[in-house]
Amino acid sequence: MARAAAVIFSLGTVYLVAGAVLACFAVLTFADRQHPRRWGAGAFWLILGIIFGVGGVLPHWVTGALVIAMVALDAAGQVRPGPAPERKEEQARHARELGDRIFVPVLALPVVTFLFALAFRILGLDANRGALVGLGFGSVLAMLIAMRLTRSDARTLMSEGRRLNELMGSVNILPQLLASLGVIFAAAKVGDFIAGGIVRLVPEGHLFLFVVANCLSVALLVMVLGNTFAAFPVIAAGVLVPLIIRPFGADPALVGILTLSAGASGTLMTPMAANFNIVPAALLGMKSEYSVIRAQVPVALGLLAVHVLLMWSLIRFSR
């Protein structure tokens, strides 16, 4: 019983379910005769489903070849959304009928994720892995709740999921690719290279300029990688530790969390953070895919300036 529970409530099961959902999207795309690129788009989602579902048991070179095939399909213009159904009045009527109940499936996600993370922690397991497992099972629960609330069937659920997935397009795979890029940057010691440039430009012992360089470099690298958590280890190892923590005796926990949150200003200003900045523009039907970014730039610059002043003042007055 315990072994069966361990298999069911594992990351492998979550990835397998995600792969199955993507395979359903692919089948629906293949069957849509009105889709302008049904074979190319369907192949893209099918390949992604294979990578999610069984990528862990495939040889690395096979997974790499599948990723290259996906890139080729997108580069050839095959990954496009199908025709959107004209049901605005019907959707508005359903929204009025549901009212605030529409938020129940959304709230189910964080609740289940938290409960799984808490359960894994109590059992002495990895809470981070538990959160990921909880996110997967929370998504399944949210789908079931949505079906019950809207009185829809599984085909409608998958069709609407496929429609939203196609609106986002190939940016769906950007987080995975950028996370891999972050690992490569760290292994290539990009942080050391950045630190070398900073040392040549900033006078020795000038705390304020080192803090500016630290916050600015993490924000710029986040703009390249699109992910704060991928950029932070690179900057922390190459810039923060050797140029600020060691010479000035700064509290590692304090400057570490400020560097991490300073990177979030870069997230607000880059299309590479597609899930935050490009996907909302696509889902909301904005005229420009960069509308969200343009609205966030002033806030991001102000946030970056505040982090510089806060880090500098806290280090200076704590010495």
C-alpha positions in Angstrom: 0.0 0.0 0.0 2.8 2.4 0.9 4.7 1.6 -2.3 1.5 2.2 -4.4 0.9 5.5 -2.6 4.6 6.6 -3.2 4.2 5.8 -7.0 0.9 7.7 -7.3 1.9 10.7 -5.4 5.2 11.2 -7.2 6.6 13.7 -9.7 6.7 11.0 -12.3 2.9 10.7 -12.1 2.4 14.4 -12.4 4.6 14.6 -15.5 2.8 11.6 -17.0 -0.6 13.3 -16.5 0.8 16.6 -18.0 2.0 14.6 -21.0 -1.4 12.9 -21.4 -3.1 16.3 -21.3 -0.8 17.7 -24.0 -1.4 14.5 -26.1 -5.1 15.2 -25.9 -4.5 18.8 -27.1 -2.5 17.3 -30.0 -5.3 14.9 -31.0 -7.9 17.7 -30.9 -5.6 19.8 -33.1 -5.1 17.0 -35.6 -8.9 16.5 -35.8 -9.6 20.2 -36.3 -10.0 20.6 -40.1 -10.4 24.4 -39.7 -7.0 24.8 -38.1 -4.5 26.5 -40.5 -1.6 24.4 -39.3 -3.2 21.4 -37.7 -0.5 18.8 -38.6 2.5 21.0 -37.6 0.8 22.4 -34.5 -0.5 19.0 -33.5 3.0 17.5 -33.9 4.5 20.3 -31.7 2.1 19.5 -28.8 2.4 15.8 -29.2 6.2 16.0 -29.0 6.0 18.2 -25.9 3.6 15.7 -24.4 6.1 12.8 -25.1 8.9 14.8 -23.4 6.8 15.6 -20.3 5.3 12.1 -20.1 8.2 9.8 -20.7 11.2 12.1 -21.1 12.7 10.8 -17.9 13.2 7.3 -19.4 14.3 8.4 -22.9 18.0 8.7 -23.7 19.2 12.3 -23.5 20.0 12.5 -27.2 16.5 11.5 -28.1 15.0 14.2 -25.8 17.4 16.7 -27.4 16.4 15.7 -30.9 12.7 16.1 -29.9 13.4 19.6 -28.6 15.2 20.5 -31.9 12.2 19.2 -33.8 9.9 21.5 -31.8 12.1 24.5 -32.5 12.1 23.6 -36.2 8.3 23.4 -36.2 8.0 26.8 -34.5 10.6 28.4 -36.7 8.6 27.2 -39.8 5.5 29.0 -38.5 3.6 25.8 -37.8 2.7 26.6 -34.1 -0.3 28.8 -34.6 -3.7 29.0 -32.8 -6.8 27.7 -34.5 -9.9 29.9 -35.2 -11.4 31.2 -32.1 -15.1 30.4 -31.6 -17.5 33.3 -31.4 -19.1 32.8 -28.1 -18.6 36.0 -26.3 -22.2 36.5 -25.3 -22.5 32.9 -24.1 -19.3 33.2 -22.1 -20.5 36.5 -20.5 -23.8 34.9 -19.6 -22.1 32.0 -18.0 -19.8 34.3 -16.1 -22.8 36.2 -14.7 -24.4 32.9 -13.6 -21.3 31.6 -11.8 -20.4 34.9 -10.1 -17.6 34.5 -7.5 -17.8 30.7 -7.7 -15.6 30.9 -10.7 -12.7 31.5 -8.3 -13.1 28.2 -6.5 -11.0 26.2 -9.1 -8.3 28.9 -9.0 -8.2 28.8 -5.2 -8.0 25.0 -5.2 -4.5 25.2 -6.7 -2.6 27.0 -3.9 -4.6 25.2 -1.2 -3.8 21.7 -2.5 -0.2 22.7 -3.3 0.3 24.0 0.3 -1.3 20.9 1.8 1.0 18.5 -0.2 4.1 20.5 0.8 3.0 20.4 4.4 2.3 16.7 4.3 5.7 16.0 2.7 7.4 18.1 5.3 5.7 16.3 8.2 6.7 12.9 6.7 10.3 14.0 6.5 10.3 14.3 2.7 11.3 17.1 0.3 8.8 19.9 0.8 9.7 21.4 -2.6 9.0 18.2 -4.4 5.8 18.0 -2.4 4.8 21.4 -3.6 5.3 20.4 -7.2 3.3 17.2 -6.7 0.6 19.2 -5.1 0.5 21.6 -8.0 -0.1 18.7 -10.3 -2.9 17.2 -8.3 -4.3 20.6 -7.5 -4.6 21.2 -11.2 -6.5 18.0 -11.7 -8.8 18.9 -8.8 -9.3 22.4 -10.3 -10.3 20.8 -13.6 -12.9 18.6 -12.0 -14.3 21.5 -10.0 -14.5 23.6 -13.1 -16.4 20.8 -14.9 -18.8 20.5 -12.0 -19.4 24.3 -11.8 -19.9 24.8 -15.5 -21.7 21.5 -16.1 -19.4 20.8 -18.9 -17.9 17.5 -20.2 -14.3 16.4 -20.5 -14.2 17.2 -24.2 -15.2 20.8 -23.6 -12.6 21.0 -20.9 -9.9 19.8 -23.2 -11.1 21.9 -26.1 -11.0 25.1 -24.0 -7.6 24.1 -22.5 -6.2 23.5 -26.0 -7.5 26.9 -27.1 -5.8 28.7 -24.3 -2.7 26.7 -24.8 -2.5 27.6 -28.4 -3.0 31.3 -27.6 0.2 31.1 -25.6 1.9 29.1 -28.3 5.6 28.0 -28.1 6.3 30.3 -25.1 4.9 27.4 -23.1 8.4 25.8 -23.2 10.3 28.9 -22.5 10.6 28.4 -18.7 12.2 25.0 -19.2 14.6 26.2 -21.8 15.6 29.3 -19.7 16.1 27.1 -16.6 18.5 25.0 -18.6 20.3 28.1 -19.8 20.7 29.3 -16.2 22.5 26.0 -15.4 24.8 26.5 -18.4 25.6 30.1 -17.4 26.5 29.0 -13.9 28.7 26.1 -15.2 30.4 28.5 -17.6 31.2 30.9 -14.8 29.4 33.9 -16.4 29.2 35.5 -12.9 33.0 35.5 -12.6 33.2 37.2 -16.1 30.7 39.9 -15.0 32.6 40.4 -11.7 35.9 40.9 -13.6 34.3 43.7 -15.6 32.9 45.3 -12.5 36.3 45.3 -10.7 37.9 47.0 -13.7 35.2 49.8 -13.7 34.5 50.3 -10.0 37.2 51.8 -7.6 38.2 49.5 -4.8 36.3 49.9 -1.6 33.4 51.9 -3.1 30.4 50.1 -1.5 27.7 52.1 -3.2 28.9 51.4 -6.7 29.4 47.7 -6.0 25.8 47.5 -4.7 24.6 49.3 -7.9 26.6 46.9 -10.0 25.3 43.9 -8.1 21.6 44.9 -8.4 21.9 46.0 -12.0 23.7 42.9 -13.1 21.2 40.6 -11.6 18.3 42.6 -13.1 20.0 42.5 -16.6 20.8 38.8 -16.4 17.2 38.1 -15.4 16.1 40.0 -18.5 18.2 37.6 -20.5 17.2 34.4 -18.7 13.6 35.5 -17.9 13.9 33.8 -14.5 15.1 35.3 -11.2 16.0 31.9 -9.7 18.1 31.0 -12.7 20.0 34.2 -12.6 20.5 34.5 -8.8 23.1 31.7 -8.4 25.2 33.1 -11.2 25.3 36.6 -9.7 25.6 35.5 -6.1 28.6 33.3 -6.8 30.4 35.7 -9.2 29.5 39.1 -7.8 27.7 39.2 -4.5 30.0 37.0 -2.5 33.4 38.1 -3.7 32.7 41.8 -4.1 30.2 42.6 -1.3 29.9 39.9 1.4 33.6 39.1 1.9 35.2 42.6 1.7 32.4 44.5 3.5 31.3 41.8 5.9 27.7 42.0 4.8 25.1 39.7 6.2 24.7 36.9 3.5 21.0 36.3 4.3 20.2 40.0 4.1 22.0 40.9 0.9 21.1 37.6 -0.6 17.3 38.1 -0.4 17.6 41.7 -1.5 19.6 40.6 -4.6 17.0 38.0 -5.3 14.1 40.4 -5.1 16.1 43.1 -7.0 16.2 40.6 -9.9 12.4 40.7 -10.0 12.6 44.2 -11.5 14.2 42.6 -14.5 11.4 40.1 -14.7 8.9 43.0 -15.2 10.9 44.4 -18.2 11.6 41.4 -20.4 9.6 39.3 -22.9 11.7 36.3 -21.9 9.5 36.1 -18.8 6.8 35.1 -21.1 4.5 33.5 -18.5 4.3 36.9 -16.7 4.5 39.4 -19.6 3.6 37.9 -23.0 1.0 35.3 -22.0 -1.3 37.8 -20.3 -1.2 40.1 -23.4 -2.1 37.1 -25.6 -4.9 35.9 -23.3 -6.4 39.4 -23.0 -6.2 40.1 -26.7 -4.0 43.3 -26.3 -3.0 45.1 -29.5 0.7 44.7 -28.7 2.3 41.7 -27.0 4.6 44.2 -25.2 1.8 46.2 -23.6 2.2 44.6 -20.2 6.0 45.3 -20.2 5.5 49.0 -21.1 3.1 49.4 -18.2 5.6 47.8 -15.8 8.8 49.5 -16.7 8.4 52.6 -14.5 7.5 50.4 -11.5 10.5 48.1 -12.2 13.0 51.0 -12.4 11.6 52.4 -9.1 11.8 48.9 -7.5 15.4 48.6 -8.6 16.4 52.0 -7.2 14.8 51.2 -3.9 16.7 47.9 -3.6 20.0 49.7 -4.3 19.4 52.3 -1.6 18.1 49.8 0.9 21.0 47.4 0.4 23.6 50.1 0.6 22.1 51.8 3.7 21.7 48.5 5.6 25.2 47.3 4.9 26.7 50.7 5.7 24.9 51.3 9.0 25.3 47.7 10.2 29.1 47.8 9.9 
